[in-house]
Amino acid sequence: MPTRYDIRLKIFYTYGQSTSLGHHVIRMQPLELPRRQRVSIRHLDISPRPTERTEGTDFFGNRVVSVGFGGRPSTGIEFRLKAWVERRSQRPGLDISPTLARLPVELAAIRDLDGSSPHHFVAPSPRVGSISEITAFARDLVPADMTAMEAVTRMGLAIHDEMDFLPGATDADTPPAEAFRRRKGVCQDYSHIMIAGLRAVGVPAGYVSGFLRTIPPEGQQRLEGADAMHAWVRAWCGREIGWIEYDPTNAMMASEDHIVVAYGRDYSDVSPVKGVTRMSGVGGTGHSVDVVELPSEPAGA
């Protein structure tokens, strides 16, 4: 039985002085994923209304809205998303993934180079380079005779145990090496550290942005990171299993509580708002997230 959600997201920016010029690329809208995630309502409202707006998809298949402003001066901008999403859990079954020693052979046999190809998720990316401390940590943790799937779960659990979840300890620009040295951070840091560790042992790994259920089912604990957009990791575990998703912040496989917005190599590929604004003075930003479970649809609806 799928789980249905009503998702509301607001992100706003305030400017020190009014401006009328700017261009932004927005990745906020949940993805349509066959057999996993269906989007029945998707609406993105932008205030003030942009003078230009185009919609499409990027190389990784994410929904992208590009907007431009060149009209009446404004002292800020606000993005509001409303979406209804139906999510099915697809956790991996038996571990039939190859060992880490065998994984490069299976990777070499992959000829596709589209946005879902694991070849794009092996080398360093803009936010996640080769980090000696994380490489040493990862290679001590997982031997070459361990399966790829076991390496993912072991590394995710180890990072969860090593790190303290502490909002405010880092920001969006904190390098993963610094967060790892401090052993403090939020979901973005956990995910970047895990991506660096998996790539260091030869497992293709990327970044997932999305949402978590805000209010958990009765009797269950609230997951860390549910009060903001969340992040977790996807890892390629061989030709038979393909991609799996793991949430190191909460030490769990991604489940029906995880609603996918965008895939990328790291945060730079999936940031919800990216762009430029011509302005002066000191500005500010903030956001809010609400993910509420909807009643199940009647059978046959």
C-alpha positions as CSV (number, residue, x, y, z in Angstrom):
1,M,0.0,0.0,0.0
2,P,1.6,3.4,-1.0
3,T,1.8,6.3,1.4
4,R,0.4,9.6,0.3
5,Y,1.8,13.0,1.4
6,D,0.8,16.6,1.3
7,I,4.1,18.6,1.0
8,R,4.5,22.3,1.6
9,L,7.8,24.1,1.2
10,K,8.6,27.8,1.5
11,I,12.0,29.4,0.8
12,F,12.4,33.1,0.9
13,Y,15.2,35.7,0.4
14,T,15.2,39.3,1.6
15,Y,17.5,42.0,0.1
16,G,19.2,44.9,1.8
17,Q,17.9,47.2,-0.9
18,S,15.3,46.8,-3.6
19,T,16.4,45.2,-6.9
20,S,14.8,44.3,-10.2
21,L,17.5,42.1,-11.7
22,G,18.0,38.4,-11.1
23,H,18.0,34.9,-12.5
24,H,17.4,31.7,-10.6
25,V,17.4,27.9,-11.3
26,I,15.0,26.0,-9.0
27,R,14.9,22.3,-8.1
28,M,12.1,21.9,-5.6
29,Q,9.5,19.7,-7.3
30,P,9.4,16.0,-6.4
31,L,10.3,13.5,-9.1
32,E,8.1,11.1,-10.9
33,L,9.8,7.7,-10.4
34,P,8.2,4.5,-12.0
35,R,6.9,2.0,-9.4
36,R,8.3,4.2,-6.5
37,Q,6.9,7.7,-6.5
38,R,3.9,9.3,-8.2
39,V,3.1,13.0,-8.1
40,S,-0.6,13.9,-8.5
41,I,-0.3,17.7,-7.7
42,R,2.7,19.9,-8.3
43,H,2.5,23.7,-8.1
44,L,5.4,26.1,-7.6
45,D,4.4,29.7,-6.9
46,I,7.0,32.5,-7.1
47,S,6.5,36.0,-5.7
48,P,7.0,38.5,-7.2
49,R,6.0,37.0,-10.5
50,P,9.0,36.5,-12.7
51,T,9.2,38.2,-16.1
52,E,10.5,35.0,-17.6
53,R,9.8,31.4,-16.7
54,T,10.8,28.2,-18.4
55,E,10.5,24.5,-17.2
56,G,12.4,21.4,-18.2
57,T,14.8,18.7,-17.0
58,D,18.5,18.7,-16.4
59,F,21.1,16.1,-17.3
60,F,20.2,13.9,-14.3
61,G,16.5,14.0,-15.0
62,N,15.5,16.5,-12.3
63,R,12.7,18.9,-12.8
64,V,14.1,22.4,-13.3
65,V,12.4,25.8,-13.4
66,S,14.4,28.8,-14.6
67,V,13.1,32.3,-13.8
68,G,14.3,35.8,-14.6
69,F,13.4,39.1,-13.1
70,G,13.8,42.4,-14.9
71,G,10.7,44.5,-14.0
72,R,9.4,46.2,-10.9
73,P,12.0,46.5,-8.0
74,S,11.5,44.2,-5.1
75,T,13.0,43.8,-1.6
76,G,12.8,40.0,-1.7
77,I,11.7,36.8,-3.4
78,E,9.6,33.9,-2.1
79,F,9.2,30.3,-3.5
80,R,6.2,28.2,-2.4
81,L,5.7,24.6,-3.4
82,K,2.6,22.5,-2.9
83,A,2.7,18.9,-4.0
84,W,0.8,15.6,-3.4
85,V,3.0,12.6,-3.7
86,E,2.3,8.9,-3.5
87,R,5.4,6.9,-2.3
88,R,6.1,3.2,-2.3
89,S,8.9,1.6,-0.4
90,Q,11.4,-0.4,-2.5
91,R,14.0,-1.6,-0.2
92,P,16.6,-4.0,-1.6
93,G,16.0,-7.7,-0.9
94,L,18.7,-10.4,-0.8
95,D,22.3,-9.1,-1.1
96,I,23.4,-10.4,-4.5
97,S,25.8,-7.5,-5.1
98,P,29.4,-8.2,-6.1
99,T,32.4,-7.8,-3.7
100,L,34.3,-4.5,-3.8
101,A,37.1,-6.4,-5.7
102,R,34.6,-7.5,-8.3
103,L,32.6,-4.3,-8.6
104,P,35.0,-2.5,-11.1
105,V,34.6,-5.4,-13.5
106,E,30.8,-4.9,-13.5
107,L,31.2,-1.1,-13.7
108,A,33.4,-1.4,-16.8
109,A,30.7,-3.5,-18.5
110,I,28.2,-0.6,-18.3
111,R,28.2,1.3,-21.6
112,D,25.4,3.8,-21.0
113,L,26.4,7.4,-20.3
114,D,23.1,9.0,-19.6
115,G,22.4,10.8,-16.3
116,S,21.7,7.6,-14.4
117,S,25.0,5.9,-15.4
118,P,27.2,5.0,-12.4
119,H,30.3,6.3,-14.4
120,H,29.3,9.9,-13.5
121,F,29.5,9.1,-9.7
122,V,33.0,7.6,-9.3
123,A,35.3,10.6,-9.8
124,P,35.6,13.7,-7.5
125,S,32.8,16.2,-8.0
126,P,32.6,20.0,-7.3
127,R,31.7,19.5,-3.6
128,V,33.2,16.1,-2.9
129,G,36.9,15.6,-3.7
130,S,39.4,13.0,-2.6
131,I,39.8,13.5,1.2
132,S,42.7,11.6,2.8
133,E,41.1,11.4,6.3
134,I,37.8,10.0,4.9
135,T,39.6,7.7,2.5
136,A,41.6,6.2,5.4
137,F,38.4,5.9,7.5
138,A,36.6,4.1,4.6
139,R,39.4,1.7,3.7
140,D,39.9,0.7,7.3
141,L,36.1,0.0,7.6
142,V,35.4,-2.1,4.5
143,P,37.7,-4.9,3.2
144,A,37.9,-5.8,-0.5
145,D,36.0,-9.1,0.0
146,M,33.0,-7.3,1.4
147,T,29.9,-7.0,-0.9
148,A,29.1,-3.6,-2.2
149,M,25.7,-3.5,-0.5
150,E,27.2,-4.5,2.8
151,A,29.8,-1.8,2.4
152,V,27.1,0.8,1.9
153,T,25.2,-0.2,5.1
154,R,28.3,-0.5,7.2
155,M,29.7,2.8,6.1
156,G,26.4,4.6,6.6
157,L,26.0,3.2,10.1
158,A,29.7,4.0,11.0
159,I,29.2,7.7,9.8
160,H,26.0,7.9,11.9
161,D,27.9,6.6,14.9
162,E,30.9,8.9,14.3
163,M,29.0,12.1,13.8
164,D,26.8,14.3,16.0
165,F,23.7,15.8,14.3
166,L,24.0,19.5,15.3
167,P,22.1,22.1,13.2
168,G,24.2,25.3,13.0
169,A,27.6,23.5,13.4
170,T,28.1,23.8,9.6
171,D,26.6,25.7,6.7
172,A,25.8,25.0,3.1
173,D,29.4,25.8,2.1
174,T,31.3,23.7,4.8
175,P,33.6,21.3,3.1
176,P,33.0,17.6,4.0
177,A,36.7,17.3,5.3
178,E,36.0,20.0,7.8
179,A,32.7,18.5,9.0
180,F,34.4,15.1,9.3
181,R,37.2,16.6,11.4
182,R,34.7,18.3,13.7
183,R,32.5,15.1,13.8
184,K,29.5,17.5,13.7
185,G,27.0,18.5,11.0
186,V,23.6,18.0,9.4
187,C,22.3,15.8,6.6
188,Q,24.3,17.5,3.9
189,D,27.5,16.8,5.7
190,Y,26.6,13.2,6.5
191,S,25.8,12.6,2.9
192,H,28.9,14.3,1.5
193,I,31.1,12.3,3.9
194,M,29.5,9.0,2.9
195,I,29.8,9.8,-0.8
196,A,33.5,10.5,-0.4
197,G,34.0,7.3,1.6
198,L,32.1,5.1,-0.9
199,R,33.9,6.5,-3.9
200,A,37.2,6.0,-2.0
201,V,36.5,2.2,-2.0
202,G,35.2,2.1,-5.6
203,V,31.5,2.3,-5.1
204,P,29.8,4.9,-7.3
205,A,27.8,7.2,-5.0
206,G,25.7,10.4,-5.4
207,Y,23.5,12.8,-3.5
208,V,19.7,12.8,-3.1
209,S,17.7,15.8,-2.0
210,G,14.2,15.5,-0.8
211,F,11.8,15.5,2.1
212,L,11.0,13.5,5.2
213,R,7.7,12.9,6.8
214,T,7.3,15.7,9.4
215,I,4.9,13.9,11.7
216,P,5.9,10.2,12.2
217,P,3.3,7.4,12.7
218,E,2.1,7.0,16.2
219,G,4.7,5.3,18.4
220,Q,7.6,6.0,16.1
221,Q,10.4,8.5,16.7
222,R,10.7,11.6,14.5
223,L,13.6,11.4,12.1
224,E,16.5,13.8,12.2
225,G,16.3,16.4,9.4
226,A,12.5,16.4,9.0
227,D,12.2,20.2,9.7
228,A,14.0,21.1,6.5
229,M,14.8,19.7,3.1
230,H,16.7,16.5,3.7
231,A,19.6,14.7,2.0
232,W,20.7,11.1,1.7
233,V,22.9,8.9,-0.5
234,R,22.4,6.7,-3.5
235,A,25.0,4.0,-4.3
236,W,25.4,1.7,-7.2
237,C,25.8,-1.9,-6.1
238,G,26.4,-3.8,-9.3
239,R,24.4,-4.8,-12.3
240,E,21.9,-7.0,-10.5
241,I,20.9,-4.6,-7.7
242,G,21.7,-1.3,-9.4
243,W,21.1,1.8,-7.3
244,I,20.1,1.7,-3.6
245,E,19.5,4.7,-1.2
246,Y,20.8,5.0,2.3
247,D,20.2,7.8,4.9
248,P,23.3,8.1,7.1
249,T,21.7,10.8,9.2
250,N,19.2,8.3,10.5
251,A,21.2,5.0,9.9
252,M,18.5,3.5,7.7
253,M,17.7,2.5,4.1
254,A,15.6,5.2,2.4
255,S,11.9,4.2,2.8
256,E,8.4,5.4,2.1
257,D,9.3,8.3,4.5
258,H,11.8,9.7,2.0
259,I,10.3,11.7,-0.9
260,V,12.8,12.3,-3.7
261,V,13.2,15.7,-5.3
262,A,16.5,15.5,-7.2
263,Y,19.6,13.4,-7.9
264,G,23.1,14.6,-8.5
265,R,26.8,14.0,-7.8
266,D,26.7,16.3,-4.7
267,Y,24.8,19.3,-3.4
268,S,26.0,21.5,-6.2
269,D,23.8,19.5,-8.7
270,V,20.6,19.6,-6.6
271,S,20.5,22.9,-4.6
272,P,16.9,24.0,-4.4
273,V,17.7,27.6,-5.5
274,K,20.7,28.6,-7.5
275,G,21.3,31.9,-9.2
276,V,22.4,35.5,-9.2
277,T,20.8,38.7,-8.0
278,R,22.1,42.2,-8.4
279,M,21.7,43.9,-5.0
280,S,23.5,45.8,-2.2
281,G,23.2,45.8,1.5
282,V,22.8,42.8,3.8
283,G,20.1,40.2,2.9
284,G,18.6,37.2,4.7
285,T,17.0,33.8,3.9
286,G,14.8,31.3,5.6
287,H,12.6,28.3,4.8
288,S,10.0,26.0,6.2
289,V,8.8,22.5,5.4
290,D,5.7,20.6,6.2
291,V,5.2,16.9,5.1
292,V,1.9,15.4,6.3
293,E,0.5,12.0,5.5
294,L,-2.8,12.0,3.7
295,P,-5.5,9.4,4.2
296,S,-5.2,6.4,1.9
297,E,-7.3,6.4,-1.3
298,P,-10.1,3.9,-1.3
299,A,-9.5,0.8,-3.3
300,G,-10.1,1.4,-7.0
301,A,-10.0,5.1,-6.7
